[in-house]
């Protein structure tokens, strides 16, 4: 599975958009980009995933560059409850022996300020 | 639907003891994965079960074991506990065919003294 690079920490003012970048320059053509977040002392929470098209759901938007070497998770109107560690994970969906196995890096600590 | 539940939420043990943690997945999910989270190593994959069979295993010693029952509930066991086993143990379940979209429980925080 491809490795990802994320900034260690980011800040965002409440009500503003939070844009979290992720570099995955070695991504393969069949690897998806997944985003999870973990609020302090809770289990990780699935946010969104995509292959090459931009995706949006009720939580966030995912923008993947045309060359797929990087992506950005966008929280359109950040709230204090969005303060969490955000993990960008790149992997082939449901592939053989690594099925159901996620590789978490260190993620980005997003702090939303009032 | 109810989420993933884990019991107990907190546990204190001493070195050399063994411990069993329990996980009930979301109804209908047959894949259950276990992760260990520590400040030093982050989130690390332990193992994954599907339909009562271990499908995947991470790089942990044999003291760590697990099983899954016919109702998809899962348990993990750690024998001969060491101080370094102190961690948050997370269980996640996933729907069949979409195993990367995992739904995590709140975890069991284990402290080994």
Contacts between the chains, C-beta under 8 A, distances in Angstrom:
chain1	res1	chain2	res2	distance
A	32	B	100	7.0
A	34	B	100	5.8
A	34	B	101	8.0
A	41	B	88	7.8
A	41	B	107	8.0
A	42	B	106	6.0
A	42	B	107	7.5
A	43	B	4	7.5
A	43	B	90	5.1
A	43	B	92	7.3
A	43	B	104	3.1
A	43	B	105	5.4
A	43	B	106	5.5
A	43	B	107	5.4
A	44	B	43	7.2
A	44	B	90	7.3
A	44	B	92	7.7
A	44	B	102	7.8
A	44	B	104	4.9
A	45	B	104	6.9
A	46	B	101	5.4
A	46	B	102	6.5
A	46	B	103	6.7
A	49	B	100	6.9
A	49	B	101	7.1
A	87	B	43	7.9
A	89	B	100	7.9
A	91	B	100	6.6
A	93	B	98	7.7
A	93	B	100	5.4
A	94	B	97	6.6
A	94	B	98	7.1
A	94	B	99	5.4
A	94	B	100	6.8
A	97	B	56	6.7
A	98	B	56	6.8
A	99	B	31	7.9
A	99	B	48	7.3
A	99	B	50	7.8
A	99	B	55	6.1
A	99	B	56	6.6
A	99	B	99	5.3
A	100	B	31	4.9
A	100	B	33	5.3
A	100	B	48	4.3
A	100	B	50	7.0
A	100	B	55	6.5
A	100	B	56	6.2
A	100	B	94	5.9
A	100	B	99	3.8
A	100	B	100	7.7
A	100	B	102	7.4
A	101	B	33	6.9
A	101	B	45	5.2
A	101	B	48	6.1
A	101	B	56	5.1
A	101	B	58	7.7
A	102	B	33	7.7
A	102	B	35	8.0
A	102	B	43	8.0
A	102	B	45	6.8
A	102	B	100	6.7
A	102	B	102	6.4
A	103	B	45	7.3
A	104	B	35	7.9
A	104	B	42	6.0
A	104	B	43	3.9
A	104	B	44	8.0
A	105	B	42	7.4
A	106	B	42	6.0
